[in-house]
Amino acid sequence: MSNNQLVLNANPVVAYLQKPAAELTKADIVKYVCENEICMINFMYPGGDGKLKTLNFVITNLDYLDTILTCGERVDGSSLFSFIQAGSSDLYVLPRFRTAFLDPFAEIPTLSMLCSFFDKDGQPLASAPEQTLRKASEAFTRVTGMQFEAMGELEYYVISADENVFPAVDQHGYHESAPYAKTNAFRAMCMKYIAQTGGLIKYGHSEVGNFTLDGLTYEQNEIEFLPVPVEQAADQLMLAKWVIRNLAYEEGYDVTFAPKITTGKAGSGLHIHMRMTKDGRNQMLCNGVLSEDARRMIAGMMNLAPSITAFGNKNPTSYFRLVPHQEAPTNVCWGDRNRSVLVRVPLGWAAGVDMSAMANPLKAEEQDKEKHDAYITQLTSNKQTVEMRSPDGSADLYQLLAGLCVACRHGFEMADALEVAERTYVNVNIHDVQNADRLAQLAQLPDSCVASADCLERQRQVFEEYDVFSPAMIDGIIAQLRTFDDCSLRSDVEGNPDAIQQLVNRYFHCG
């Protein structure tokens, strides 16, 4: 991390200590607590429901501070995770110092940190969310020699009283400005707080979805992050959802990350962008086109796509979003700049052209053209990613990113990866009538939680390789999905708006 990044860092802990978050130590935490009159410490960690849990400590002396930072604390694992039995439920939670942030909502000065789970023997809990993701990342690097990076596009609806002033056009909210978009200022404050927790944000904007229903206005928003190591990507998405909900509560809004709100309106996804790096350089392009390694990575996702929904689409309303003509995928395929596919290769900056100079045509200072062109090429080629479009806000973030990491690694272990990539590539809108023959050749994504569970059961061996997903975790995911008993739910409630609304209400605050 450069000095400029430290000076401009939005996290008060990093800015005060002038150290990158990854290098923070226990001594740094103690120093910050003592010199900034911190009165409380919060341990935070995800439970089996995908939401953050909190354990509060009031700090009264240095010895106690040292104790909790060194030894952590006990928690009841059976109350957090369904796959842990009450008879052996004691777990330890230990703070990860690199995640420290000043709680923006606490009236009492409070320092919060995300935690890792450990078992009774003091070993990392094999089935813990963050441990599963760590093992997936390590296995990816071991097989490929590269690092796996990711970032999310977090979509959500903000709900408020309908003012009927400067009404927006229904389902045309994409990048809308105020006053037609009413919650832009709320989104900007969310972004500020997320950055203070350590989240690296690319941008925020209003999204397509907007409508009124029963005297309420629903406005869809999106906050997109920058690519970071995959473990960090999960942490920042988890904290972002926590920030958005807390700020909404303070401001009198309701928010939902639910995949579907009502029929005929845009649902909310959680698109995940991924890239591979080596020695800090993006490996997704070769000579300006998608590299063979990137195609292997995509092939792995094509192969395991049916079971990835078990991690990324966790309740029955998820499958009301995965229908044709809603810019949500239904089939296992990929393509360039194509929003009807499962894995999209977004528009990149592969041309190596200095567009900034064209947009700003004032005469530049004399410079070495060859060096400048090389700089532009390096800067732009580093931005290329591929995007998985099936997940939504019901996802377990750590399971989802671990599953994607496994799938991308799996592509390097498939002897026919490049053939699979070629066979599943499409460059047309597969839902257009004239492309019906091509559509018929493609595998379909599961259409229910039960179908996703069945797919995971068939493909579980790949996820359990390298001890990434524990068998207990896979068993727990399959059992949970099957409890929904939703094999025919979409057809059962079709044309019944009351039944659909009951489902929406039941899963409104998912994930």
DOSE-164870 format. One line per 2 residues: for each residue x negated, y, z of C-alpha. Coordinates in steps of 0.001 Angstrom, whole numbers, plus 500000, padded with zeros to 6 digits. Layout:
residues N
X,Y,Z; ...
end
This chain:
residues 511
500000,500000,500000; 498538,503365,498966
498285,506405,501236; 500989,508104,499184
503352,505232,499878; 502597,505427,503576
503143,509178,503746; 506463,508977,501895
507659,505780,503566; 511228,506164,504843
510799,503706,507720; 509940,505859,510769
507897,503039,512318; 505661,502654,509258
505369,506416,508785; 504425,506978,512434
501875,504170,512651; 500520,504793,509129
500231,501063,508545; 501969,498895,505952
504852,496944,507469; 503158,493639,506591
500196,494569,508834; 502128,495532,511965
500986,493782,515157; 502342,493409,518673
500021,496217,519780; 501578,498478,517113
505082,497704,518372; 504054,498454,521966
502398,501697,520872; 505510,502829,518986
507806,501953,521907; 505668,503823,524438
505021,506915,522334; 508575,507337,521023
510582,506790,524216; 512219,503602,522923
514597,502313,525595; 515915,499150,523959
514739,496323,521722; 517157,494413,519471
516444,490929,518123; 518514,490274,514971
518945,487013,513062; 521416,485455,510614
523934,482870,511742; 525566,480135,509736
528310,482545,508661; 525713,484710,506866
526152,487679,509205; 523488,489235,511422
523617,488476,515151; 522076,490763,517798
520405,490220,521168; 519760,493399,523233
516911,494011,525683; 516582,497083,527881
512902,497918,528324; 511936,498854,531886
508247,497980,531995; 505327,496971,529792
505091,493452,531191; 508650,492651,530151
508101,494203,526717; 504996,492048,526250
506895,488950,527377; 509758,489237,524901
507444,490168,522026; 505196,487176,522794
507638,484493,523931; 510896,485557,522316
514094,484322,523932; 516390,481284,524013
519649,481165,522031; 522408,478577,521614
521841,477107,518173; 525124,475159,518139
527031,478452,518370; 525062,479810,515407
524882,476815,513049; 527415,474045,512492
524697,471462,511775; 523118,471811,515254
524597,469577,517958; 525497,470987,521388
523383,468315,523101; 520156,469709,521601
521117,473253,520823; 518501,475393,522580
516415,477368,520088; 513872,480153,520399
514033,483412,518429; 510744,485249,517867
510548,488731,516313; 508754,489300,513005
506881,492549,513625; 506786,493472,509925
510581,493937,510001; 510609,496572,512769
512852,499582,512243; 514487,502317,514294
518205,501563,514597; 519957,504471,512804
523266,503821,514601; 522170,503441,518215
522794,506341,520611; 520066,504941,522854
516656,504952,521067; 516423,501351,519871
513820,499397,517924; 515194,496418,515993
513405,493445,514431; 514508,490398,512466
513627,487068,514047; 512538,483555,513122
513956,480406,514747; 511805,477805,516522
512775,474408,517915; 512227,472931,521396
508670,471923,520454; 507740,475451,519445
507738,474609,515749; 509598,476576,513034
513156,475230,512828; 513164,473223,509594
516766,474107,508757; 516602,477796,509681
517538,480203,506877; 514284,482172,506769
512176,479026,507198; 513893,477348,504225
513128,480382,502081; 509510,480493,503235
509014,476838,502307; 510623,477430,498901
508265,480344,498225; 505205,478371,499303
506174,475389,497126; 506663,477680,494131
503162,479115,494550; 501649,475670,495105
503124,474336,491842; 502745,477409,489605
499862,479387,491076; 502124,482459,491015
504203,484418,493503; 507997,484534,493294
509585,487963,493622; 513238,488940,493649
515664,491764,494197; 519427,492046,494367
522176,494181,492891; 524500,494603,495859
528056,495423,494747; 530837,496339,497158
534146,498194,497344; 534757,501213,499582
538394,501612,500627; 539969,504873,501746
543277,506730,501721; 544389,507733,498227
544127,511531,497925; 545420,511688,494322
542963,514495,493614; 540734,514254,490514
541877,510651,489976; 539387,508383,488230
540386,506382,485165; 541284,502850,486209
538376,500403,485721; 536141,503126,484273
534072,504070,487316; 530672,503111,485894
528116,505766,486971; 530949,508220,487633
530065,511496,489362; 531969,513425,491996
534709,514552,492271; 536114,511630,490256
534075,509240,492389; 534931,509976,496024
532387,507870,497929; 529095,508859,496295
527998,510786,499391; 528731,507743,501545
526618,505577,499233; 523752,508087,499377
523775,507983,503185; 523801,504178,503069
520742,504283,500825; 518964,506619,503227
519608,504318,506189; 518707,501173,504243
515394,502781,503301; 514813,503575,506987
515176,499851,507773; 512442,499093,505226
514571,498387,502150; 512923,499343,498852
515722,500754,496711; 515628,501165,492947
518828,503209,492644; 522500,503455,493541
525585,504303,491484; 529332,503903,491250
530439,500758,489426; 533212,499907,486969
535876,498941,489485; 538274,501552,490795
541988,501317,491424; 544745,502272,493857
546835,499743,495752; 549426,500346,498475
548307,503939,499029; 544606,503068,499201
541780,503858,496805; 539268,501121,496044
535937,502344,494641; 533239,499924,493579
529604,500847,494261; 526238,499243,493662
522860,499564,495337; 520003,497895,493468
516647,497082,494995; 513071,496855,493746
511330,493480,493237; 509497,492341,496365
508252,488970,497667; 511299,486745,497906
511336,486505,501708; 511368,490284,501959
514132,490445,499337; 516444,488372,501549
515655,490470,504620; 516408,493759,502885
519722,492504,501444; 520767,491205,504862
519995,494556,506481; 521642,496482,503649
524980,494747,504221; 524650,495438,507947
523951,499141,507280; 526834,499572,504836
529338,498001,507219; 528148,499979,510232
528167,503303,508418; 531605,502565,506972
532877,501940,510500; 531429,505272,511667
532901,507168,508701; 536351,505591,508856
536059,503557,505648; 536580,499874,505094
534153,498008,502839; 534131,494549,501352
531590,492457,499484; 534323,489976,498528
533989,488534,495021; 537593,489319,494079
540074,491879,495417; 543022,491569,493056
543755,490157,489624; 542872,492187,486562
540255,494311,488350; 536485,494005,488437
535125,491629,491039; 531902,492193,492939
528840,490117,492206; 525406,489838,493743
523171,489580,490695; 519636,488467,491518
516667,489620,489429; 513490,487538,489536
509957,487702,488265; 506657,485849,488700
503437,487672,489488; 499775,486720,489643
497151,489005,491142; 499819,491707,491250
500638,491511,487528; 503981,490493,486062
503819,487190,484158; 507238,487440,482463
505945,488806,479148; 503240,487722,476712
502393,490055,473859; 505629,491938,474382
507954,488909,474321; 509247,486545,476987
506413,484230,478033; 506577,480430,477981
506326,480454,481765; 509390,482705,481928
511259,480263,479674; 510300,477364,481946
511611,479374,484865; 514917,479918,483029
515130,476222,482074; 514952,475262,485732
517875,477554,486480; 519820,476092,483554
519247,472594,484930; 520245,473380,488520
522849,476088,487828; 525842,473928,488855
524470,473362,492360; 523195,476932,492846
526844,477963,493184; 526864,475993,496455
524512,478639,497872; 525769,481707,496031
529559,481243,495842; 530718,480257,499294
534499,480620,499379; 537461,479893,497085
537859,483480,495840; 534339,483262,494384
535779,481096,491628; 538529,483616,490823
535691,485907,489710; 533949,483301,487529
536477,483476,484699; 536137,484617,481048
536238,488263,479958; 535283,489715,483375
531508,490158,482754; 531024,487136,485018
529536,483867,483750; 531490,480653,483246
528994,478572,481256; 525376,477476,481636
523451,479557,479116; 521090,482518,478881
520386,485368,476495; 518936,488826,475911
520902,491851,477120; 524057,489691,477043
526490,490084,479951; 528547,486993,479083
525686,484615,479951; 524622,483066,483251
520988,484224,483103; 520383,487511,481330
517076,488934,480138; 517712,492658,480699
516496,495356,478380; 512815,495735,479097
510153,498286,478350; 508222,496023,475985
507691,498596,473222; 504755,500216,475022
505954,503659,473926; 505589,506799,476041
509268,507783,476039; 508607,510405,478709
506380,512322,476286; 509152,512235,473690
511726,513469,476179; 509343,516172,477419
507602,517440,474275; 505477,520183,475831
501872,519867,474700; 500041,517557,477087
496481,518012,478233; 493844,516292,476133
493502,512672,477200; 491977,509414,476064
494810,508032,473896; 493603,504437,474146
493481,504548,477944; 496834,506329,478114
498493,503748,475832; 497070,500920,477965
498418,502638,481090; 501899,502936,479549
501874,499280,478472; 500819,498087,481925
503358,500296,483686; 506296,499248,481523
505559,495535,481121; 505512,495163,484907
509244,495926,485017; 510548,492851,483151
512783,490473,485119; 515455,487854,484451
518840,488090,486148; 521075,485352,487601
524674,486590,487374; 526791,483940,489119
526243,484740,492852; 528466,487075,494841
528697,488666,498273; 529867,485432,499921
526370,483981,499395; 524095,482883,502181
521226,485147,501151; 518400,482936,502387
519890,479750,500951; 520607,481462,497628
517130,482893,497154; 515567,479620,498297
517752,477741,495810; 516750,480054,492962
513105,479739,493947; 513438,475929,493854
515161,476066,490462; 512461,478269,488948
509744,475976,490322; 511653,472967,488978
511370,474417,485476; 507606,473967,485649
508102,470314,486581; 510506,469567,483711
508745,467935,480768; 511434,469246,478392
511730,472740,479895; 511061,474651,476663
513543,472476,474756; 516173,473075,477453
515528,476813,477237; 515938,476757,473472
519103,474633,473614; 520852,476877,476155
519931,480218,474542; 522791,482239,473046
522684,485626,471343; 526447,486169,470953
529416,486800,473229; 530411,483214,473859
533992,484204,474734; 534739,485658,471283
537070,483413,469291; 534603,483067,466421
532055,481552,468829; 534334,478793,470139
532161,476025,468670; 529072,477344,470448
531011,477664,473697; 532123,474038,473477
528470,472919,473432; 527670,474536,476783
528074,473043,480249; 530515,474820,482555
529916,476155,486040; 531929,474573,488873
535423,475996,489298; 535839,475467,493054
533970,475046,496317; 534621,471312,496190
533188,471065,492677; 530093,473006,493809
529667,470601,496726; 529832,467652,494325
527179,469242,492102; 524901,469840,495083
525361,466244,496189; 524209,465024,492772
521215,467372,492577; 520219,467587,496244
516980,465632,495788; 515365,468513,493902
516206,470954,496696; 514886,468578,499359
511523,468093,497604; 508519,469632,499399
510770,469626,502522; 512288,472937,501388
515944,472266,502238; 516386,469934,505182
518846,467064,504643; 520820,468384,507619
521233,471768,505948; 522330,470211,502640
524792,467961,504500; 526150,470998,506334
526613,473029,503146; 528397,470177,501376
530691,469522,504336; 531552,473211,504695
532414,473627,501011; 534594,470519,500987
536707,471797,503879; 538239,474379,501511
539964,471577,499553; 540369,473973,496600
540068,471674,493570; 543288,472949,492014
543646,476237,493881; 543196,478558,490890
546002,476889,488959; 548144,476479,492098
548307,480237,492803; 548326,481456,489203
551216,483862,488751; 551777,484088,492507
550414,487493,493613; 551459,486988,497253
549474,483767,497529; 546467,485397,495864
546639,488344,498261; 546727,485987,501243
543511,484376,499975; 541879,487761,499457
542798,488826,502992; 541444,485584,504451
538001,486011,502871; 537898,489820,502778
534836,490137,505049; 532815,487229,503725
529059,486964,503901
end
